[in-house]
Structure formats: structure tokens, C-alpha cells
Amino acid sequence: MKYKIKYRLLGGAVCLLFAVCAVQCSKPKTDGPVNHGNNTGTDPGTTPTTPTTPVTSFIHPGILNTQAGLDYIRTQSADAGSGRYADFNATVVNYVNKNTVPTTFPATVVAKSSGSTPTETQIKSNATLVYALALRWAQSGNATYAAQAISILNGWAYNFQQYTIDAGSNANQSDLEAAWVAPTFCAAAEIIRYYKINGVGAGWSDADIALFSDFLNNLKNNYINKTPNYSNNWNVSAAYAKIAIGVFLNSTSVYQSGVDALKAIMPSVIQADGTMPELCVRNDCVHYQYSLTGLTYGAEIARIQGDNSIYTLSNNRISAGYDYMFNAYRDQYPSCSTCSTKPMYGGIEVANRYYQSTDTKALRAMQPPVNVPSDNTFLGFTTYTHYGVPLQ
């Protein structure tokens, strides 16, 4: 079965940008304690979402990818003439081939604002690499890739002890760094732990899984849970991370705390008219995409678990954020950063699969296929894993 990527860019009405309170702009990763709107989860003037039944058990794999979804893309990519096969090689295989499987893992990772340290670079790139290896195993069934993925998951689980902060950096930078890597590690670990090819799994031992769970709890308890209330992408990342961790740990309390936190932060990062203040406050095309991507990935995990309420919250507020992003990529906000030439994050592919709106279709058509963010903050390969895949 072949699939084709073909969309016609659609025009949109020019939106007027609301004035945004000026705050000091800084380089990526040095988010300060900026507040915009309330952070209570209430939003006057919007339609409240009907409460959903709390999740009491989890679907596995259940972090962005499912058994059915992975089966679907494996079948399609088996055809060497298909678009799915081409995208698999251009993204997943290319990333694996360009990155060496590590043999040593630091006990301490040094976090740095507005930059990176060698250990920080390693843990973020390793999280992406192990996800790519998990996808490569799920596509090919080649045990070598499963073994390599397990070696990375175990390497961090057995060796990591702590984050420390580089001199002059935000004292809470480690909280953000942990929130970035944890969901990507979890997505890979879900595939390695639960996905089966013709009834055969990857062979990750229970003892190793237990130590990896300890690693996640270390990230959650000592860093992610201590994220300051900045009312921006920091809090989105922390909430998304807890949703993913909750699924892997089979913890309804951890999962629900992430869902509740994501719903509470949404009105601050996406206002009622769709405006995302982080674009102009920070004057870059990255940080508001952190918020959109984290919201989308959290919403998708919840959807897999049977709860669409994050996607539909406040009259499809996430979709309104992508409408705003569509205008940003058409340079409709001249007083803010110019985005038309800047990379997009993988959240757009996942959001478009769910919403299928005029603007999400036009946005994802601007830059297919979506690859991995260059800073390895959020997992990628979403064109391979999500484009045209039926919603299960």
C-alpha cells in the first residue's frame, strides 16, 4: 500500500496581533518566570469540557504509538516503493546511521541554560536514538536494533544518579531537561516492553524494567515535580512528561496529575482567541512550539487511553493554537519573530491527524516530512509514525 503527501496550501485571513506585555527576551532554554493569563484551568467565556471517566487501566503500547499503529506502518513500509518506506529511511534509518550507540553513561548530567554540556547533549540525543532504534526494530523485527535500544535504556537506568546545574544557569534548568528526555525515553520503552511482532517481543527483562522505572521516578520526583510555575512551556513539558511516565509506570495517580496539570496550563499558553504569547514575548519560533507540541503529545497519549478531553478542551483550544501558528508561518505578525523559514516541530503531524483542519493541513504541508527537532527536546519521526495512520 502506498501513500502520497499532497496538499494545496490554503490562504487565511490576516489576524491582528494583540499587544503583549514586554518582558526581557533571551536565548532558547532560559525561560523566565513570565505569567500570562491565569493558571487555574478556568477560562471564562468558553464552553466547559464534559468531565471524563478517570483512566483505571492502561493500553500498551500507549505513548504516541499503539500496537495497531505500529503494525500499520510496518506493513506499509515493507513495500520498498511506498512513501512510508521512503520516509522511514529518510528519518528513522538516517538518524540511527548518523548516531553511534553509546557504551558509557554518565552518573551526573550537567544542565546548562542557553547552551548545552557534553552530558546534557548525550542524554537528549540518546533519548531520541533509543526511540529511533525502537521504531527500527518494530519495523524490521531485527533483534540487533532491539538489543541496542535495550542497551541504552539499561545504560541510563543503571548509571544515572543526578542532574547538576552549570554555573550561571537557571537553578531549575534540570527540571526542564528531565521533562524533555523522560517522555521520549518512555515512548521507546513502551515499544520495547510491549510491542510484539507476530507474538514475539523485544526481550527486555523484568529486572531491567524495574531499574528503568526507578530511573523515571528519579527524574519525576527529584526534578519534574519541582518545576516552577512559569505558566509557559516549562509547565507544559512537565505535565506531558508526567502523562507519559504515568502510562509506563501503570500509575493512574501520576498519569492523572499530568492530565490535570496540562489542562490547567492550557489557558495561559493559548489564549481564548488562539494567541500564543510566547511567540512575541520571547521573539522566537521555538518556545511556543514547545508548548504546542507538549500539549499535542499529551493530548494524543490521553486519546489513546480513551480520553479526548485535552484535544477538545475549551472549544478545541489546541487547534486554535495551530491556527495562530499557521499565521505565524505566513509572517502575519511583523512585530514578532519571522517564522516562515524556521523548522516546525513534530506536533503538527499528530495534531493534523486528529483535527484535519484547514490550517493544520496547510501547516504540515509546508515542511513534510517532519523530522527530529535539532535540539532533541521532543520526539520526532511523526510523519513516518502518524501521517495517514487510522485513529484507533
Buried (B, 14 or more C-beta within 10 A) or exposed (E): EEBEEEEEEEEBEEBEBEEBEEBEEBEBBBBBEBBBBEBEBEBEEEEEBEEBEEBEEBBBBBBBBBBEBBBBBBEBBBEEEBBBBBBBBBBBBBBBEEBEBBEEBBEEBBBBBBBBBEBBBBBBBBBBBBBBBBBBBBBBBEEEBBBBBBBBBBBBBBEBEEBEBBEEBBEBBBBBBBBBBBBBBBBBBBBBBBBEBEEEEBEBEEEBBEBBBEBBBBBBEBBBBEBBBBBBBBBBBBBBBBBBBBBBBEBBEBBBBBBBBBBBBBBBBBBBEBBBBBBBBBBBBBBBBBBBBBBBBBBBBBBBBEBBBBBBBBBBBBBBBBBBBBBBBBEBBEEBBEBEEBEBBBBBBBBBBBBEBEBBBBBBBBBBBBBBBEBBBBBBBBBBBBBBBEEE
